[in-house]
Every structure is written in structure tokens, then in C-alpha cells.
Amino acid sequence: MRNLRTALLTVLATGLAVTALAQVPAAAAPAPAQPKFLSANQLPASHTPWTAGPIRKGVPAEGSVCTTGIAPAAGTRHRDFRTELDTNARQTITVAPTTAKAKALAAELRSALETCLDRLKEQDPGLEGEAFYQGRINVEEGAHVYSIDTSYPEVGSTDIGLYSVGRDGRTVTVVEWGQMGELDGAPLEGFKKTTRTAVAKLH
């Protein structure tokens, strides 16, 4: 009888311990680290220093000329950069719900850049320009670089824009750089280095 009583007490004590453990709330899983943005000194070299703006949630209020409306506001953040000589840049980062959706987003962004100049010319028949695919960068899941050179012959103005789309898992980033001038004067190799850095430091 004594052995039976001891066994019952042991079972009851074990049950109470299990119940107590079950009532202790599990520690919340740590939130995943946010992707990291470029800093001002990681932009292509310029005649005057770059200034980095704050990191903001959502898509830019003033959208990018080629990719407006593609990235969702949810999961997106952006940062603007500028110099004193009318040179500007922007990085946008989107964390997609799945890798498949990130892959689709990157493909859609690339398509928008590839067709951007044609769409701009349709909107403004007086616009002239050239667009080139500047190659792939082997970093994480890859990055792709583009240049779009535009001009208005009637007023003699020219602008050059450099763009890239890169992906690391579920995270997609777009880097943009622009200033007055032509492709010959643009820091293409510096921009490619910036793009590599942008994708490499996401995670």
C-alpha cells in the first residue's frame, strides 16, 4: 500500500509540474533583423560629398520614373541621397512574404527598367535617348544594372540615370543614381560597386 501511495504522489507531482510549465508563456521569438541600407560613403564618388536622408517606411511619395507602382508598400522601406551638385540617388528595399514572390518582384522590376525609355517616349514624343543593359553582378542571387540616357534636343538638356535590381532570398533592392549629363560622364564602375555592396549587406 505504501508503494502504491508513493507512486500516486509521484504521478500527481509530475502532473502539477507539467501543468505549471504549460502555463508559463513561451518566450517570443526574436524579430528577424531588418535589411541594411547603403551609407553615404558607399555611393559612387562625387565632386561633393553625399548626404544620406532618413530611412522611411513604405514606397517613396515621389515615385521613381521607371518603377513607380511595382513594389508594394507593405514590407518596403527607402532612403534618398543627394549631393550639392544636383546628383541624387535612392535605395528601395522590399522584403517579400516568400522567396517566390521576391523572385517575381525582381523580374517585374527588371522588365520595367528594360521598357522604361520606350514608355517615356510614348508619353513625351520630344524626348530622345538610349538605354542599355550593363550586365549582371554575381552577388547573392544576382543583381542587374541598366543605364538610361535621355535628352530634349529643343532645350539642349541631357540626363543620365543608372539603375540596378538585386535580390538576396526574400529581399529585393533597387538602387538608382541620376544627374545631368551623358553616360560617358557617369560613374558606371562605381555604381556597379555600389550595387554589389547594397546586395551583399542586405543580410
SULMOPE-V371017 format. One record per pair of residues at least 24 apart in sequence whose C-alpha atoms are under 7 Angstrom apart, sorted by the first residue. I is the first residue (numbers start at 0). GAP is how many residues later the second one is. Records with the same first field share a line. If there is no record, write none. Layout:
BEGIN
I: GAP, GAP
END
This chain:
BEGIN
34: 167, 168
35: 165, 166, 167
36: 161, 165
37: 160
41: 152
42: 151
43: 143, 146, 147, 150
44: 145
47: 35, 36, 37
48: 34
49: 31, 32, 33
50: 30, 31, 32
51: 28, 29, 30
52: 26, 27, 28
53: 25
54: 24
65: 46, 47, 50
66: 42, 45
69: 39
85: 93
86: 91, 92
87: 89, 90, 91
88: 87, 88, 89
89: 85, 86, 87
90: 82, 83, 84, 85
91: 81, 82, 83
92: 78, 79, 80, 81
93: 77, 78, 79
94: 75, 76, 77
95: 74, 75
96: 73
97: 72
98: 70, 71
101: 68, 69, 70
105: 59, 66
109: 55
116: 31
125: 26
126: 24, 25
127: 24
136: 59
138: 57, 60, 61
139: 27, 28, 60
140: 26, 27
141: 24, 25
142: 24
148: 33, 34
157: 24
163: 31
165: 33
166: 32
167: 31
END
